[in-house]
């Protein structure tokens, strides 16, 4: 995971250098402090997929380039076999598997997200981003907060929501939660 986070930081620093973007602008776009953003570029802190998507949209680069260092090539279809999507562990408890990483010009970013359980008193990391999001639980259960509303979703349950609302999740119980997340 640490090497992947470092590589993302290097790609973001490269993007910022090429486009002559002040570090303050990147931090502001992401809603984080300059110090936190600089740590992220050095690979000492990580950035949420939602914030990577904000950067990708704002500066006209593919989310795949930022996450995986590869430009999508397919434009008619892109097939992802079970368990074969590009993966990244954004932080120790989260693993993202991209289901459309090779498709150029996507209108949505689908992921299989696997989240490991944390102690119940661990605060949820809340984030927000433009667009909408769809989550469907494939295994386990999750507690999802959208604004002030707290929802519990179990296997087979799904939710579609306005992603500009602050949202965050955690697993329920001692088992991991696997869900399909589509960010529009």
N, C-alpha and C positions, 0 to 999 in steps of 0.2 A: 504494500500500500504506500509506504513512504516514497518509494521511487516513482510511482505513478503521480502522486501529489506534487513531487518535485518537477516532474516533466510538465504537468499542467501549468505550474508556476512559471517555468521557463518559456512555454508557449505564450502565456499572457504577457510576460515581460517583453518578448519579441514583438508581439502585436502592438504593444504600447510604444515600443521604440520605433517600429516601422511607421506607425501612423502619428508619431509625435504627440501622444496622449499624456497629459500630466497625470501623475499618480493620484492626485486629488480628485480628478474627474472620474477615474475608475472606481475609487473608494466611494465616492458620492453615488455613482450609478448603482453600486451594490448595496448601498445603505450601511456601510461599515466604516470604521475609522481608517485613516491613512496607515497607522501602525499595523493594524490587522491585515490590511491589503498588502503591505510590504512584506509581512511575514508569510502571507500566502504565496507571493511571487518567489520567496526564498525556499518554499517547500516546508515551512515551519507551521503553517496553518492551512486549513482547507477551505474551499469555497463551495457553496451549495450548487447543485446542478441548476437550480432556478437562477442563481446569479450568473453562472456560466452562460445560460441561455440569454439573459439580459445583455451581456457583453456581446455575444454572437449576433443577436438581432441588431443592436445599436451600431456595430461596426461592420456588418455585412459579411461575417465569416460563418462557416458551418460550425455547429455545436460539436460535430465529430472532430473537426480540426483541433478545437480546444481540448476536448476530452481525450482523444486517441491519437492525435497527430496525423490523421489520414483524411484526405478529401474524398467525399462520396463520389462514386463513379456511375452508378446505375440510374436510369431515368424511366424505364418501363416497369420494372419490378425489382425487388430485392428479397431473396428468400433467406430466412434465418431458421436453421434447424434447431430443434430442442437442445437447449444448453450450449449453443454454439455462437451466441451473440457476443459482441465485444463487451468486455467487462471492465469495471473499475470499482475499486473499493474506495468510496469517497471518504469514509472514516471507518474506524475499526468495526463499528456495528452495522454499517450499511454497505451493501454491494449492489451496483447497478449493472444490468445486462441490457445493452441497447438492442432493440429488435429491428431497427431500420438503419443502422449506421452506414450502409453502403448506398442508400437511396438519396440522390441529389435533389435539392429543392423541396424537401419535405414541408408539409403544412403542420405536422405534429411530430412529437418525439415520444415514441413508445419505449418503455423500459419494463423489465421484470426487476423488482426491487426486493431484496431480502434483507430483513432487519433482525438483528439479534436482540434478545431481551436485555433490558437494563433494570437496575433497581427501581421500584415504583416511585421513589421520591426524586428521581432524576428529572430535572425540568425538560420540557419539550423545547426543541429548537424550532422557533416559529420563523417562517419566511413568507414572502409574497412575491408575485411576479405577474407580468401582464398575461392576459389570455384566460384560458380555462383549463381545468384538469379533471381527469377521470381516473378513479382508482377502483380496482376490483380485487378483493381478497381471494387468493388462490389456496393458501395454507395458513392456518393459525388465525389469530384475531388481532385487531388493532384498535387503539383508541385514537380517533382523529378529532382535532380541534379546528374548527373553522370560525374565525372571529371569536365569539364567546360561546358558541354551541359546541358541545362535546358529544361525539357519536361513537358508538362501539360497532365495529363491523367484524363479522365472522366470515368463514369460508363461503364464497358464493355471493356475498353482499357487495354492492357497488355504490359509488357516490360520484356525482358530477357537480363541480362547483366553480365559482368565480375565484380564480387564483389570485386576484388582487387583494382578496381578504387574507389577513394573516392566518396561516395554517401550519400545523405540525402534527406529528403522530408518534406513537410509541406502541410497542407490542403489549398485548394483554397476556398475563401468565408467564410461565417459564419457557415457552417454546418460541422459536423464531416465527416471523410473519413474512409471507411471500405474497406480493401483490403486483398486479399489472397497473402501471401508472402511464397515462398518456397525457402529455402536456401540449396544449394547443396554443 
